[in-house]
Amino acid sequence: MTHRLGPISLLAALLGIWAAPALAHPHVWVTAKAEVIYDPEGRVTGVRHAWTFDKAYSAYVTQGLDKNGDGKLTAEELRDLAKENTESLVEFDYFTVLKANGKKQDFASPRDYAMTYQDEAATLSYFLPLKASTTAKTMSVEIYDPTFFVAFTLAEGDDAVKLASAPQGCATNVSRAKAAEAAQQQNLTESFFETLTAASSFGVQFANRVIVACP
């Protein structure tokens, strides 16, 4: 098993390194930014993500990737890792739920993935297109891991969620996730979390939600 795997496929490796009876979920922390993309006709075509991983995960997943030994990680050196991270998330629908007028939308394969490394943290960015664009006036976007192995928190500030080329008058209402400590306060064991799958609903209580409304 290679160590350069995405957040979910890395589960076994991380548990092997950090396993301890008292260790509680989550194991990876992500600070997220999102951009809802509109086309010139005012249709939503997808979501562009930028996820910055915690320093511990960033250090682990990038070890050995400095091919020229200059002490820096370039976008080229991180290209394969970005691809693996992105493609490994298909089972979990890329931790993203987009609903148009209350109906869940399907995603096509992600593209334009890239990764950077700055201030000891790796940031993965990619575009997640909808299979079919939508003209819905009301939409919601949720970002979360159903197994809560990964804890997502929207970045602080007004640029945490942006609308790109949206029709005039569109607005967002952002609800950030609960603090991760809330899960630990439930006194749940690792054996409980090991039973969770992509179809589980446990992680939805820690979802970041964005409501988009257009006139």
C-alpha atoms as an extended CHARMM CRD file, in Angstrom:
* protein
*
       215  EXT
         1         1  MET       CA              0.0000000000        0.0000000000        0.0000000000  PROA      1               0.0000000000
         2         2  THR       CA              1.4440000000        3.3350000000       -1.0010000000  PROA      2               0.0000000000
         3         3  HSD       CA              1.4590000000        6.0900000000        1.6010000000  PROA      3               0.0000000000
         4         4  ARG       CA              0.4290000000        8.7320000000       -0.9340000000  PROA      4               0.0000000000
         5         5  LEU       CA             -3.3030000000        8.1800000000       -0.7480000000  PROA      5               0.0000000000
         6         6  GLY       CA             -6.3390000000       10.3810000000       -0.4110000000  PROA      6               0.0000000000
         7         7  PRO       CA             -8.0010000000       11.2640000000        2.8970000000  PROA      7               0.0000000000
         8         8  ILE       CA            -10.3570000000        8.2950000000        2.9160000000  PROA      8               0.0000000000
         9         9  SER       CA             -8.1300000000        5.5820000000        1.4550000000  PROA      9               0.0000000000
        10        10  LEU       CA             -5.4800000000        6.6820000000        3.9670000000  PROA      10              0.0000000000
        11        11  LEU       CA             -7.6830000000        5.5470000000        6.8500000000  PROA      11              0.0000000000
        12        12  ALA       CA             -5.9590000000        2.2260000000        7.4650000000  PROA      12              0.0000000000
        13        13  ALA       CA             -2.4990000000        3.7420000000        7.2400000000  PROA      13              0.0000000000
        14        14  LEU       CA             -3.2580000000        6.5240000000        9.6810000000  PROA      14              0.0000000000
        15        15  LEU       CA             -4.9230000000        4.2160000000       12.1550000000  PROA      15              0.0000000000
        16        16  GLY       CA             -1.8900000000        1.9590000000       11.9760000000  PROA      16              0.0000000000
        17        17  ILE       CA              0.3520000000        4.8810000000       12.9270000000  PROA      17              0.0000000000
        18        18  TRP       CA             -1.7580000000        6.6970000000       15.4870000000  PROA      18              0.0000000000
        19        19  ALA       CA             -4.0890000000        4.0130000000       16.8250000000  PROA      19              0.0000000000
        20        20  ALA       CA             -4.7950000000        4.2070000000       20.5460000000  PROA      20              0.0000000000
        21        21  PRO       CA             -7.8060000000        3.0630000000       22.5950000000  PROA      21              0.0000000000
        22        22  ALA       CA             -8.7280000000        6.6240000000       23.5910000000  PROA      22              0.0000000000
        23        23  LEU       CA             -8.2460000000        8.1670000000       20.1590000000  PROA      23              0.0000000000
        24        24  ALA       CA            -11.4730000000        9.7620000000       18.9930000000  PROA      24              0.0000000000
        25        25  HSD       CA            -12.6120000000       10.9060000000       15.6050000000  PROA      25              0.0000000000
        26        26  PRO       CA            -11.8830000000       12.9090000000       13.5630000000  PROA      26              0.0000000000
        27        27  HSD       CA             -8.3630000000       12.0410000000       12.4130000000  PROA      27              0.0000000000
        28        28  VAL       CA             -7.9050000000       14.6300000000        9.6690000000  PROA      28              0.0000000000
        29        29  TRP       CA             -8.9140000000       18.2940000000        9.7820000000  PROA      29              0.0000000000
        30        30  VAL       CA             -9.6650000000       20.3860000000        6.7200000000  PROA      30              0.0000000000
        31        31  THR       CA            -10.2390000000       24.1190000000        6.3580000000  PROA      31              0.0000000000
        32        32  ALA       CA            -12.4310000000       24.4800000000        3.2970000000  PROA      32              0.0000000000
        33        33  LYS       CA            -13.3130000000       27.1390000000        0.7820000000  PROA      33              0.0000000000
        34        34  ALA       CA            -15.8870000000       26.6950000000       -1.9710000000  PROA      34              0.0000000000
        35        35  GLU       CA            -16.9090000000       28.5510000000       -5.0920000000  PROA      35              0.0000000000
        36        36  VAL       CA            -20.2260000000       27.9000000000       -6.8340000000  PROA      36              0.0000000000
        37        37  ILE       CA            -19.6360000000       28.3110000000      -10.5740000000  PROA      37              0.0000000000
        38        38  TYR       CA            -22.1860000000       29.7810000000      -12.9840000000  PROA      38              0.0000000000
        39        39  ASP       CA            -22.0200000000       29.8080000000      -16.7740000000  PROA      39              0.0000000000
        40        40  PRO       CA            -22.9120000000       32.8760000000      -18.9310000000  PROA      40              0.0000000000
        41        41  GLU       CA            -26.5590000000       31.7180000000      -19.0850000000  PROA      41              0.0000000000
        42        42  GLY       CA            -26.8670000000       31.8080000000      -15.2990000000  PROA      42              0.0000000000
        43        43  ARG       CA            -26.7700000000       28.0550000000      -14.8120000000  PROA      43              0.0000000000
        44        44  VAL       CA            -24.8120000000       26.4410000000      -11.9880000000  PROA      44              0.0000000000
        45        45  THR       CA            -22.2200000000       24.0950000000      -13.4900000000  PROA      45              0.0000000000
        46        46  GLY       CA            -20.4230000000       22.8610000000      -10.3930000000  PROA      46              0.0000000000
        47        47  VAL       CA            -18.3730000000       23.6500000000       -7.3010000000  PROA      47              0.0000000000
        48        48  ARG       CA            -14.7020000000       24.5510000000       -7.0870000000  PROA      48              0.0000000000
        49        49  HSD       CA            -13.1390000000       23.3300000000       -3.8450000000  PROA      49              0.0000000000
        50        50  ALA       CA             -9.9860000000       24.3660000000       -1.9950000000  PROA      50              0.0000000000
        51        51  TRP       CA             -9.2020000000       22.2160000000        1.0360000000  PROA      51              0.0000000000
        52        52  THR       CA             -6.2800000000       22.9350000000        3.3580000000  PROA      52              0.0000000000
        53        53  PHE       CA             -5.2630000000       19.9250000000        5.4490000000  PROA      53              0.0000000000
        54        54  ASP       CA             -3.9020000000       20.0230000000        8.9830000000  PROA      54              0.0000000000
        55        55  LYS       CA             -0.1180000000       20.0310000000        9.4010000000  PROA      55              0.0000000000
        56        56  ALA       CA              0.1550000000       16.4440000000       10.6610000000  PROA      56              0.0000000000
        57        57  TYR       CA             -1.7170000000       14.9790000000        7.6980000000  PROA      57              0.0000000000
        58        58  SER       CA              0.0780000000       17.3190000000        5.2940000000  PROA      58              0.0000000000
        59        59  ALA       CA              3.4890000000       16.1880000000        6.5490000000  PROA      59              0.0000000000
        60        60  TYR       CA              2.5690000000       12.5180000000        6.3790000000  PROA      60              0.0000000000
        61        61  VAL       CA              1.0170000000       12.4960000000        2.9320000000  PROA      61              0.0000000000
        62        62  THR       CA              3.7760000000       14.5580000000        1.2840000000  PROA      62              0.0000000000
        63        63  GLN       CA              6.7910000000       12.7320000000        2.6880000000  PROA      63              0.0000000000
        64        64  GLY       CA              9.2410000000       11.6690000000        0.0040000000  PROA      64              0.0000000000
        65        65  LEU       CA              7.7400000000       13.9080000000       -2.6910000000  PROA      65              0.0000000000
        66        66  ASP       CA             10.5310000000       16.5070000000       -2.7600000000  PROA      66              0.0000000000
        67        67  LYS       CA             12.1530000000       14.8740000000       -5.7790000000  PROA      67              0.0000000000
        68        68  ASN       CA             14.9090000000       17.4470000000       -6.3170000000  PROA      68              0.0000000000
        69        69  GLY       CA             15.7170000000       17.7420000000       -2.6090000000  PROA      69              0.0000000000
        70        70  ASP       CA             15.5010000000       21.5290000000       -2.5190000000  PROA      70              0.0000000000
        71        71  GLY       CA             13.3150000000       21.5860000000        0.5820000000  PROA      71              0.0000000000
        72        72  LYS       CA             10.2920000000       22.8570000000       -1.3350000000  PROA      72              0.0000000000
        73        73  LEU       CA              7.2810000000       21.0900000000       -2.8040000000  PROA      73              0.0000000000
        74        74  THR       CA              6.2030000000       22.3400000000       -6.2070000000  PROA      74              0.0000000000
        75        75  ALA       CA              2.8630000000       21.8930000000       -7.9600000000  PROA      75              0.0000000000
        76        76  GLU       CA              4.5750000000       19.4880000000      -10.3600000000  PROA      76              0.0000000000
        77        77  GLU       CA              5.9300000000       17.3450000000       -7.5190000000  PROA      77              0.0000000000
        78        78  LEU       CA              2.4430000000       17.2710000000       -5.9870000000  PROA      78              0.0000000000
        79        79  ARG       CA              0.5680000000       16.5760000000       -9.2280000000  PROA      79              0.0000000000
        80        80  ASP       CA              0.2070000000       12.8110000000       -8.7380000000  PROA      80              0.0000000000
        81        81  LEU       CA             -0.8120000000       13.2740000000       -5.1120000000  PROA      81              0.0000000000
        82        82  ALA       CA             -3.4980000000       15.7600000000       -6.1400000000  PROA      82              0.0000000000
        83        83  LYS       CA             -4.8430000000       13.2690000000       -8.6650000000  PROA      83              0.0000000000
        84        84  GLU       CA             -4.8920000000       10.4070000000       -6.1560000000  PROA      84              0.0000000000
        85        85  ASN       CA             -6.4890000000       12.5360000000       -3.4320000000  PROA      85              0.0000000000
        86        86  THR       CA             -9.2400000000       13.7040000000       -5.7380000000  PROA      86              0.0000000000
        87        87  GLU       CA            -10.0360000000       10.4190000000       -7.4590000000  PROA      87              0.0000000000
        88        88  SER       CA            -10.0760000000        8.4910000000       -4.1680000000  PROA      88              0.0000000000
        89        89  LEU       CA            -13.1180000000       10.4630000000       -3.0210000000  PROA      89              0.0000000000
        90        90  VAL       CA            -15.5580000000        9.1600000000       -5.6330000000  PROA      90              0.0000000000
        91        91  GLU       CA            -17.0470000000        6.5880000000       -3.2180000000  PROA      91              0.0000000000
        92        92  PHE       CA            -17.9860000000        9.4330000000       -0.8810000000  PROA      92              0.0000000000
        93        93  ASP       CA            -19.3410000000       11.7410000000       -3.6000000000  PROA      93              0.0000000000
        94        94  TYR       CA            -16.3930000000       14.0370000000       -2.9170000000  PROA      94              0.0000000000
        95        95  PHE       CA            -17.8080000000       14.9400000000        0.5170000000  PROA      95              0.0000000000
        96        96  THR       CA            -20.2020000000       17.2650000000       -1.3030000000  PROA      96              0.0000000000
        97        97  VAL       CA            -23.9810000000       17.3420000000       -1.5310000000  PROA      97              0.0000000000
        98        98  LEU       CA            -25.5960000000       19.8710000000       -3.8600000000  PROA      98              0.0000000000
        99        99  LYS       CA            -29.3690000000       20.1360000000       -3.9430000000  PROA      99              0.0000000000
       100       100  ALA       CA            -31.3320000000       22.2100000000       -6.4530000000  PROA      100             0.0000000000
       101       101  ASN       CA            -34.8500000000       23.0560000000       -5.2610000000  PROA      101             0.0000000000
       102       102  GLY       CA            -34.3990000000       20.3040000000       -2.6800000000  PROA      102             0.0000000000
       103       103  LYS       CA            -33.3410000000       17.5950000000       -5.1720000000  PROA      103             0.0000000000
       104       104  LYS       CA            -29.8700000000       16.0880000000       -4.8970000000  PROA      104             0.0000000000
       105       105  GLN       CA            -27.7500000000       16.5750000000       -8.0150000000  PROA      105             0.0000000000
       106       106  ASP       CA            -25.2430000000       14.1300000000       -9.4920000000  PROA      106             0.0000000000
       107       107  PHE       CA            -21.6150000000       15.0050000000      -10.1260000000  PROA      107             0.0000000000
       108       108  ALA       CA            -19.3970000000       14.1600000000      -13.0680000000  PROA      108             0.0000000000
       109       109  SER       CA            -15.7140000000       13.3210000000      -12.6680000000  PROA      109             0.0000000000
       110       110  PRO       CA            -13.6330000000       16.0970000000      -11.0620000000  PROA      110             0.0000000000
       111       111  ARG       CA            -11.0680000000       18.0050000000      -13.0750000000  PROA      111             0.0000000000
       112       112  ASP       CA             -8.4830000000       20.7800000000      -12.8200000000  PROA      112             0.0000000000
       113       113  TYR       CA             -7.0570000000       19.2560000000       -9.6430000000  PROA      113             0.0000000000
       114       114  ALA       CA             -3.8720000000       20.6760000000       -8.1710000000  PROA      114             0.0000000000
       115       115  MET       CA             -2.0680000000       20.8090000000       -4.8610000000  PROA      115             0.0000000000
       116       116  THR       CA              0.1570000000       23.3660000000       -3.1690000000  PROA      116             0.0000000000
       117       117  TYR       CA              2.2240000000       23.2580000000        0.0020000000  PROA      117             0.0000000000
       118       118  GLN       CA              2.7110000000       26.3900000000        2.0790000000  PROA      118             0.0000000000
       119       119  ASP       CA              3.2730000000       27.0800000000        5.7740000000  PROA      119             0.0000000000
       120       120  GLU       CA              3.5180000000       23.3220000000        6.4500000000  PROA      120             0.0000000000
       121       121  ALA       CA              0.0240000000       22.7010000000        5.0840000000  PROA      121             0.0000000000
       122       122  ALA       CA             -1.0840000000       21.0530000000        1.8550000000  PROA      122             0.0000000000
       123       123  THR       CA             -4.0250000000       22.5140000000       -0.0530000000  PROA      123             0.0000000000
       124       124  LEU       CA             -5.9710000000       20.4730000000       -2.6040000000  PROA      124             0.0000000000
       125       125  SER       CA             -8.0770000000       22.3090000000       -5.1750000000  PROA      125             0.0000000000
       126       126  TYR       CA            -10.3090000000       20.8970000000       -7.8970000000  PROA      126             0.0000000000
       127       127  PHE       CA            -13.4710000000       21.5870000000       -9.8760000000  PROA      127             0.0000000000
       128       128  LEU       CA            -16.4210000000       19.2640000000       -9.2710000000  PROA      128             0.0000000000
       129       129  PRO       CA            -18.8420000000       19.5870000000      -12.2140000000  PROA      129             0.0000000000
       130       130  LEU       CA            -22.5090000000       18.7100000000      -12.1850000000  PROA      130             0.0000000000
       131       131  LYS       CA            -23.5910000000       16.0680000000      -14.6740000000  PROA      131             0.0000000000
       132       132  ALA       CA            -26.3370000000       18.4740000000      -15.7060000000  PROA      132             0.0000000000
       133       133  SER       CA            -26.2410000000       22.2140000000      -15.0300000000  PROA      133             0.0000000000
       134       134  THR       CA            -29.1700000000       23.7160000000      -13.1620000000  PROA      134             0.0000000000
       135       135  THR       CA            -31.1190000000       26.9760000000      -13.2730000000  PROA      135             0.0000000000
       136       136  ALA       CA            -32.6670000000       26.4400000000       -9.8410000000  PROA      136             0.0000000000
       137       137  LYS       CA            -33.2280000000       29.6720000000       -7.9240000000  PROA      137             0.0000000000
       138       138  THR       CA            -32.6300000000       28.0170000000       -4.5640000000  PROA      138             0.0000000000
       139       139  MET       CA            -29.7970000000       25.6190000000       -3.8800000000  PROA      139             0.0000000000
       140       140  SER       CA            -27.8990000000       24.1800000000       -0.9650000000  PROA      140             0.0000000000
       141       141  VAL       CA            -24.3370000000       22.9100000000       -0.7720000000  PROA      141             0.0000000000
       142       142  GLU       CA            -23.1850000000       20.6950000000        2.0930000000  PROA      142             0.0000000000
       143       143  ILE       CA            -19.5790000000       19.6980000000        2.7780000000  PROA      143             0.0000000000
       144       144  TYR       CA            -18.9320000000       16.8730000000        5.2400000000  PROA      144             0.0000000000
       145       145  ASP       CA            -17.5980000000       13.3490000000        5.6820000000  PROA      145             0.0000000000
       146       146  PRO       CA            -20.3970000000       10.8900000000        6.5570000000  PROA      146             0.0000000000
       147       147  THR       CA            -17.9490000000        8.8080000000        8.6200000000  PROA      147             0.0000000000
       148       148  PHE       CA            -16.4420000000       11.8610000000       10.3730000000  PROA      148             0.0000000000
       149       149  PHE       CA            -12.9540000000       10.5290000000        9.7210000000  PROA      149             0.0000000000
       150       150  VAL       CA            -12.3190000000       13.9630000000        8.1950000000  PROA      150             0.0000000000
       151       151  ALA       CA            -13.6150000000       17.1090000000        9.9240000000  PROA      151             0.0000000000
       152       152  PHE       CA            -14.3950000000       19.9670000000        7.5720000000  PROA      152             0.0000000000
       153       153  THR       CA            -14.6140000000       23.5790000000        8.7270000000  PROA      153             0.0000000000
       154       154  LEU       CA            -15.3310000000       26.4610000000        6.3970000000  PROA      154             0.0000000000
       155       155  ALA       CA            -12.6350000000       29.1180000000        6.4400000000  PROA      155             0.0000000000
       156       156  GLU       CA            -13.2840000000       32.3380000000        8.3030000000  PROA      156             0.0000000000
       157       157  GLY       CA            -14.2340000000       35.4590000000        6.3870000000  PROA      157             0.0000000000
       158       158  ASP       CA            -16.5920000000       36.3740000000        3.5870000000  PROA      158             0.0000000000
       159       159  ASP       CA            -14.5680000000       34.5330000000        0.9490000000  PROA      159             0.0000000000
       160       160  ALA       CA            -15.1980000000       31.0890000000        2.4630000000  PROA      160             0.0000000000
       161       161  VAL       CA            -18.0100000000       30.6040000000       -0.0520000000  PROA      161             0.0000000000
       162       162  LYS       CA            -18.1570000000       32.6290000000       -3.2340000000  PROA      162             0.0000000000
       163       163  LEU       CA            -20.4330000000       32.7690000000       -6.2640000000  PROA      163             0.0000000000
       164       164  ALA       CA            -18.5830000000       33.0130000000       -9.5680000000  PROA      164             0.0000000000
       165       165  SER       CA            -20.4040000000       34.8380000000      -12.3950000000  PROA      165             0.0000000000
       166       166  ALA       CA            -23.7400000000       34.4910000000      -10.6020000000  PROA      166             0.0000000000
       167       167  PRO       CA            -26.7700000000       36.4710000000      -11.7940000000  PROA      167             0.0000000000
       168       168  GLN       CA            -27.2440000000       39.8100000000      -10.1070000000  PROA      168             0.0000000000
       169       169  GLY       CA            -29.0120000000       39.5940000000       -6.7550000000  PROA      169             0.0000000000
       170       170  CYS       CA            -27.8980000000       36.0800000000       -5.8040000000  PROA      170             0.0000000000
       171       171  ALA       CA            -26.8960000000       35.7350000000       -2.1520000000  PROA      171             0.0000000000
       172       172  THR       CA            -25.5180000000       33.1140000000        0.2300000000  PROA      172             0.0000000000
       173       173  ASN       CA            -26.3380000000       32.1020000000        3.7770000000  PROA      173             0.0000000000
       174       174  VAL       CA            -23.5250000000       30.1380000000        5.4260000000  PROA      174             0.0000000000
       175       175  SER       CA            -23.8180000000       27.7730000000        8.3990000000  PROA      175             0.0000000000
       176       176  ARG       CA            -20.4960000000       26.4450000000        9.6500000000  PROA      176             0.0000000000
       177       177  ALA       CA            -20.0200000000       22.9830000000       11.1270000000  PROA      177             0.0000000000
       178       178  LYS       CA            -20.2760000000       22.2200000000       14.8150000000  PROA      178             0.0000000000
       179       179  ALA       CA            -17.0240000000       22.0100000000       16.7100000000  PROA      179             0.0000000000
       180       180  ALA       CA            -15.3640000000       18.6130000000       16.3480000000  PROA      180             0.0000000000
       181       181  GLU       CA            -15.3540000000       18.2430000000       20.1300000000  PROA      181             0.0000000000
       182       182  ALA       CA            -19.0950000000       17.6640000000       19.9760000000  PROA      182             0.0000000000
       183       183  ALA       CA            -18.4710000000       14.1470000000       18.6430000000  PROA      183             0.0000000000
       184       184  GLN       CA            -15.9930000000       13.3850000000       21.3850000000  PROA      184             0.0000000000
       185       185  GLN       CA            -18.5020000000       14.4730000000       24.0110000000  PROA      185             0.0000000000
       186       186  GLN       CA            -20.7860000000       11.6670000000       22.8670000000  PROA      186             0.0000000000
       187       187  ASN       CA            -18.2850000000        9.1330000000       24.2560000000  PROA      187             0.0000000000
       188       188  LEU       CA            -18.3400000000        7.0910000000       21.0690000000  PROA      188             0.0000000000
       189       189  THR       CA            -15.7020000000        4.4120000000       20.5400000000  PROA      189             0.0000000000
       190       190  GLU       CA            -13.4490000000        3.7000000000       17.5810000000  PROA      190             0.0000000000
       191       191  SER       CA            -15.3760000000        0.4610000000       17.0170000000  PROA      191             0.0000000000
       192       192  PHE       CA            -18.4940000000        2.5550000000       16.4220000000  PROA      192             0.0000000000
       193       193  PHE       CA            -16.7480000000        4.6810000000       13.8150000000  PROA      193             0.0000000000
       194       194  GLU       CA            -15.3430000000        1.6050000000       12.0980000000  PROA      194             0.0000000000
       195       195  THR       CA            -18.8950000000        0.5450000000       11.2470000000  PROA      195             0.0000000000
       196       196  LEU       CA            -19.6420000000        3.7910000000        9.4070000000  PROA      196             0.0000000000
       197       197  THR       CA            -19.6640000000        3.8830000000        5.6000000000  PROA      197             0.0000000000
       198       198  ALA       CA            -20.2820000000        6.3600000000        2.8080000000  PROA      198             0.0000000000
       199       199  ALA       CA            -24.0060000000        5.6840000000        3.2650000000  PROA      199             0.0000000000
       200       200  SER       CA            -23.9610000000        6.5970000000        6.9680000000  PROA      200             0.0000000000
       201       201  SER       CA            -25.7430000000        9.6800000000        8.2640000000  PROA      201             0.0000000000
       202       202  PHE       CA            -23.6460000000       10.2770000000       11.3700000000  PROA      202             0.0000000000
       203       203  GLY       CA            -21.3910000000       12.9150000000        9.8260000000  PROA      203             0.0000000000
       204       204  VAL       CA            -24.2320000000       15.0860000000        8.5420000000  PROA      204             0.0000000000
       205       205  GLN       CA            -24.5460000000       16.6900000000       11.9830000000  PROA      205             0.0000000000
       206       206  PHE       CA            -21.0950000000       18.1970000000       11.3480000000  PROA      206             0.0000000000
       207       207  ALA       CA            -21.9120000000       19.4630000000        7.8590000000  PROA      207             0.0000000000
       208       208  ASN       CA            -21.0920000000       22.9260000000        6.5890000000  PROA      208             0.0000000000
       209       209  ARG       CA            -24.1340000000       24.2730000000        4.7630000000  PROA      209             0.0000000000
       210       210  VAL       CA            -24.5160000000       27.0420000000        2.2530000000  PROA      210             0.0000000000
       211       211  ILE       CA            -27.8870000000       28.2150000000        0.9640000000  PROA      211             0.0000000000
       212       212  VAL       CA            -27.8090000000       30.0480000000       -2.3600000000  PROA      212             0.0000000000
       213       213  ALA       CA            -30.8590000000       32.1070000000       -3.3200000000  PROA      213             0.0000000000
       214       214  CYS       CA            -31.3090000000       33.9960000000       -6.5740000000  PROA      214             0.0000000000
       215       215  PRO       CA            -34.1590000000       36.3200000000       -7.5870000000  PROA      215             0.0000000000
